[in-house]
């Protein structure tokens, strides 16, 4: 199942792929900061939306 993790601040795609990666791992790859807008990325899931991806 495809997974997409985006920055809540600017909608930058931090990760997109079929391999499951935990959001914590993805956030750590970016040193807890969005590379596009500089927003601090949080490990706490404050706003998560799960929906199917149409291809």
C-alpha positions in Angstrom: 0.0 0.0 0.0 1.5 3.4 -1.0 2.4 5.8 1.8 2.8 9.6 1.6 4.1 11.8 4.5 3.8 15.5 3.9 4.7 18.6 5.8 1.6 20.2 7.4 3.1 23.7 6.9 3.8 23.7 3.2 2.6 20.3 1.8 6.2 19.3 0.8 6.3 15.5 0.3 8.7 14.1 2.8 8.2 10.5 1.8 6.2 8.7 -0.9 6.5 5.0 -1.6 5.2 1.5 -1.2 7.6 0.5 1.6 6.2 1.3 5.1 8.4 3.7 7.1 7.2 5.0 10.4 6.6 8.8 10.5 9.3 9.0 13.3 11.9 7.5 11.0 11.0 9.9 8.2 11.1 12.9 10.5 14.5 11.9 11.8 15.9 11.7 8.2 15.1 15.4 7.9 16.5 16.3 11.4 13.0 17.2 12.6 12.8 20.2 10.2 11.0 20.5 6.8 13.7 21.1 4.1 11.4 23.4 2.2 9.7 25.7 4.8 11.8 25.1 7.9 8.8 24.1 10.0 9.6 21.9 13.0 8.4 18.4 12.3 6.8 16.6 15.3 6.8 13.0 16.4 3.4 13.5 18.0 0.6 12.6 15.6 -1.6 15.7 16.0 -3.3 15.6 12.7 -3.2 12.4 10.7 -5.3 11.7 7.6 -5.4 8.3 6.1 -7.0 8.0 2.7 -6.6 5.9 -0.4 -4.3 7.1 -3.1 -5.7 7.0 -6.7 -3.2 6.2 -9.4 
